[in-house]
Amino acid sequence: MPVTCSHAIRGSFFDITRTVSTPDELLDAARYIEDGLLLLNAGKIVSLSPWQEESSQLPPGCELVDYRGKLIVPGFVDTHIHYPQTEMIGAFGEQLLEWLNQYTFPVESQYHCPQHSAQMSAFFLQQLLSNGTTTALVFGTVHPESVDALFSAAHGLGMRLIAGKVMMDRHAPEALTETPEQSYRQTRELIERWHNVGRLSYALTPRFAPTSSPQLLEKVRQLRQEFPDTWLHTHLSENPQEVAWVKALFPENSGYLDVYHQYQLTGRRSLFAHCLHLEDEEWDCLHHTDSAVAFCPTSNLFLGSGLFDLQTCWQKGVKMGVGTDVGAGTTFNMLQTLGEAYKVGQLQRYKLSACEAFYHATLGGAKALDLDRHIGSFMPGKDADFVAIDPAVSALQTLRHGNSRDIWEKLFVLMTLGDDRNIAATWVEGRCVWQCDKSRQAA
């Protein structure tokens, strides 16, 4: 039976072929093909094989794209990011609660404007694609306009995006708060308008427990019951002051996570960002409910929030992805984010290997989002989302790439020295949607 394909991609390929329960399983699940051929059709992956095995069998009319000299990996999965905070990235000198009041809330107050939302949505998505990120779980603002603009722009690009309107009814400026009834109504309208449209999905998005009254959390619970295939996206235990504030606001609960758990907001498609100061029973609750967490290294370091415990996350069997968390996070680039994740591990005597790091940024992140059936590797039938990486775009990178002994050292050097200059091309649903401008790269 002849193979049908629209595109054939030649280059070096690296992926993790299956999800794992321990880091020890990763080497057996990893695949590296130095000279490979990836066949695509109708936005899906047909096959990945060594060039010499399949090149003579290419069907007529199949366009060959030659990325020799590039490393091709599945598109990066960003499991926690705030698109409205793009324009305040790098804001100086505060920890979480002060930073929200001084920088975040004033910026987010602009997103009632559809034109501003549309402009920043387009800019944000181009930042993702130019950094090799093809899937993201995204915070909007309290304004429905912010989500309409983001989903509209992402739909036009064919991106896989999960996003939601912030739900917030207290402890924030009046212009950014709503009533529980208003939050329920606007969120429901957005779900009905956007959820499961193309590759878009909706996430119920209460900002965090301190800005959520019991009445609002009850509305979130109601929406979760009415739309059980939506996601839940919020923050958990990012900062010690925040944890103490939650205990004061919800004295009847045993801890921070218990606030969400009481309202049935834990579960398979629930993702909690940060999780730096968890008690043992909270880790256990995340595991037993099949919830997931987002590790946000640049944000955690920038705000001085704490160090994520990778080893405990593995030991407790909790699903984890990596989040850039722009704008407290300081880069859209997953390579730079993984480099900071390695340093976080070093501070706790945990050696984050390159194989593990790329797993968290691809298939592991997809698993955390309950999307590993669709994205995260080059297995047949998955969406053709991938990024071509140039491993040597500077004199220093060229030196280190050239003297690296194997793929593991090359990947580690890439995540230690790499940045947006290394992204050569980004493909979404079998189409090249971003390509490096060589003049920009040379500059």
C-alpha positions, 0 to 999 in steps of 0.5 A: 500500500503506497504511503500518502504524504504532503511533506517529508522532513529530513534532519536529525530527530530527537523525541521521547516515545512514551510517557514514563513514571521515573527518570530511570525509564527515560533513556529506554524511551528516548529516540535519536536518529542522526539522519532521519525522514519524517513523513507528514500528511493532513497535519499528522505524522505518518512515520519517522525512520532513518533516511536510508530506509525510506528515502527511495520510497517517497511518493510523487508530489511529496515536498521534501524539506531539508533541515540537515544540520538542524535538530528537530524535536517535538514542539515545546509545551508551555504549561503556564503563561500569562499573555497580558503580562508580556508587556511588563516582563522584567518588572523590577524589585518585588515579590509576588503579592507586591508585584501583582499590585504594582505591575500586574493589575495595572497592565491587565486593566487595559484588556477591556479594549478589544483592539489592545487585546488583539494587538497583544494576542498577535504579538504574544503568539508570535513570541511563542512560535519564534521560540518553538512553543506550539502548545500553551496553557494561557491566562487571559485577564478578567475581561472576555475581550482578552480571551476572544482576541487570543482564541481568534488569533490562535485559531487563525494559526491552527495552534493548539491552545488552552486558555481562559478568562481570569475569574476574580471577585475580591482583593483586587482593583475594582476594575478587575473584579466581578461578581460570581454571577457575572463570572459564571455567565461570561465564562459559560459564554466563552466556553460555548463559543470557543471550547473544542473549536479546532485545536482550541480548548477552554480552561476555567481560570480562577486566579488563585484562592485569595482573589476567589470568594467561596461563592466564586469557587462554587461557581467554578465548581458548577462550571466544572460539573457542567463542562467536565472536559474543560481544564482547570488552571490556577496558582498554588503555593507560590510564595510563603506570604501567599500560603499564610494569607490563604490559611487566614482566609480559609481557616476551615480548610486543612491547607491551600490545596484543600481549598480547591479540592473542597470545590472539586477542582482537582483532577485529571485536567487540573493544573496548578502552577508553582507548588513550591511550599506543599505539605506531604498530604498536598503532594499525595492529594495531587497524585491521588486526584491525577492533578498536574503541576507546572514548574516555572523556574525563571519566575520562581527565581525572579520573584524569589518565591522558592525552589521547586522540588523535582525529586519529590514530584517524581517520588510522589508520582505527580504529573509535571510540565514546565511553564515560562510564566511570562511575565514574572518569568523572564523568557519565552524560550524553553531552552533558557527555561530548561537551563534555569531548571537545571540550576534549580535542581543543582541547588537541591543536589538534583541532577536534571539531565538533558533527556529529562529536561526535554521530556518535561518540555515536550511529552511530559508537558503534554501528559500534564495537560492530558494531551499526550495522545495528540502531541509531544512525540513523533509517533504516527497519528500525532499532530505534526507540531515540531521545531527545527533547532540550529545548534550552533548560531554563535562562535561559542555554540559552534565550539561546544557543539563541535566538541560534544561527544554524544547527543546527550552532551549536545542537548545539554549544551543547547539548553545551557547556551541556547536561546531564541536565536537557535530556533530555525523554524516552527511547524504547526499542524504540518505547516511552517508557521514561523521561520528564522530571518537569517539577517536577524540571526546573524545580528 
